[in-house]
Amino acid sequence: MSNGFLDSDKIEEEPPKPAGGEVISILSNDATPPQEDLFVLSSRPPETMAETVRRSGLAYSAGIAFFASVVFMLIIGWGADLLLGSSPWGIVAGIVLGSIIGFVQFFRITSRIFKPQKGAPDPNPLFHGKDLEK
C-alpha cells in the first residue's frame, strides 16, 4: 500500500467486510455461516413505558436521598461545631450519621424498584412459592 503512495492516484479497494453475525477465523479461509437465532424471544410481555418511568424515577430519587441526607447532616454537624466549639468532630459525626441514614434510605428506595407496582400483573418469577413448599 505504501509502495507508490505519492506516485499513483489509483485507489486500492478493500476486501469486502463480513456481514453481521458472521465469524471469520484468522487461521483458515473458511467462514462459518451466520446463525439464524441470535436472540431468545421471551413469552413475557415487554415492560410498559409507565413502569420504566417509575423505576428510573425511583433510582434517581435514591441517589438524591443519599446525597441530601449526607449534606443535611454535615450542615447540622457544622452548626454543632459552631455552638459547642468541638471543631472537626461535629462535621465528622454529621458525615457518618448522614451516610448511615443515606444508605438506609438508598436501600429502602432501591428495594422498591424491582417490586411490582400495586395493581400491576405479576412479573413472572423464576420460582413460585408453590414450588418451594413441595
Summary of the structure (lengths in Angstrom):
residues: 134
radius of gyration: 29.6
end to end distance: 70.6
largest distance: 83.3
contacts: 241
relative contact order: 0.09
helix: 48%
strand: 3%
